[in-house]
């Protein structure tokens, strides 16, 4: 992620908490999968089942960037970081410049 | 120029055989034959895995010429499965693992398949029941029991452990014209159409590909295309023909260009073959500047036009590689190749080029059938040994697609009508101009618009429907469906939900419209038929 002023960084990492994980799951279920019978839980595999396709990945990245006011490096949009909503959240926390996060 | 291997004639099911591989110079049978980034098989292991699965198939009652379905995600197991089926002289029918079960069962029923090679999770009860599958061989995944549909207690499931315990068998004898595999494509009525290839046609393609692209045992190919897409024949057959290594790229990786570029670099891939869409993604999102792709010597693209601006950008990023446009309907595997001399100008068109070594071309007037002069557009006919024998159980469609032209050179009497409009330029290179029917390409996938129309009309809430492809200058191409509804009073969101659910259940993902528009009235032609051209205009306004 881009370096931001430390205040912004603190805001950003504080945003990546459990409610963010829920928001992410809701976003994916409603806007990406768009199948009212599917549920997206924090540990739902997004990739193997074809739940999220190539366009879906791009949309999720854009949503995260808007939501957190940040920019995600293209080099970080890799399969390990997007396997499940939990994996996305873990990546976002790790990538945050502020190491002291409250879950 | 690298030396071409002079290999003795061999049938498709003899490609992966240690004795033959040693003969063609693969000295180390512990060299990697196939890998998916997680598991790796050397040539011995590959041969053994193929041989054991082949034995399992024979034990399951599969005989030569029987069709065997393969519904697997892309791993080394998918390549093993293909070669196991053809090892016993049976006919391989690959299925799209991401297509809905209704679509898969339509294919299985059409090909009269009763044996399926799959994994837990891809062998659903409804699929097995509808397609009347009698035996499932599980080659990957957890040994989770396949759910048995009610009343189907006779379903036989053979698990990976059972297969691993069997003795490996050698290839059976086949004759060149024995069918080897069937590639299914959508027919214009929506009913799937099976393109039948033989040992002869597949070998003719593989040999020509080796010649055209100087493949040898030091090459490392990336299998990008899924098994049901005929681009995969390049890695399936041309690779083992010369003893080249194959990296089977798992499908999820294709959605992450940054992961894909890393995999290609890590495995030192030398030849890449895919649809232009994936190459464009690689260029814009693949962080190529952070990857060492110096091993890549040849980039092949085909299945659809490559927008020249995107191609030029990629050629500058990968300036050590040659780039070639590959053209050929699945019915003939491939028939032309064009090596792009340099980054193309923005307004130029990349030609499909000249006939390659295995094919001859004829460009004819659609009305008279007579050859036209260079500079005059016409329909392309192709004669080649890599041609299908015909469409499975559809002699009517086969007769319509293949002309027997008297008086042409020996061995070129059968000509496949591509339905593509082309023109030969002064320099001898052929340009693709368009289709004479309603078949379109979307991200490399062949889509019959009429087939989607048929599905739309079949939905109970739809009175009439059509679909168009929108190709904006910026942004992705997309499929848009336009419908007239039966009951205009019905809640709009309910109607749309119903349509989306029906389409999802019946069409492969790539055929799903990105957008559905409900209109009061669809434009019609003078004869009352839905006017697709004016429907497209409606979408633009």
Interface residues (C-beta under 8 A of the other chain):
Chain A: X34 X35 X36 X47 X48 X50 X52 X53 X54 X55 X56 X57 X74 X75 X76 X77 X78 X79 X80 X82
Chain B: X73 X98 X252 X253 X254 X255 X256 X257 X258 X259 X262 X281 X285 X286 X287 X290 X476 X497 X500 X504 X509
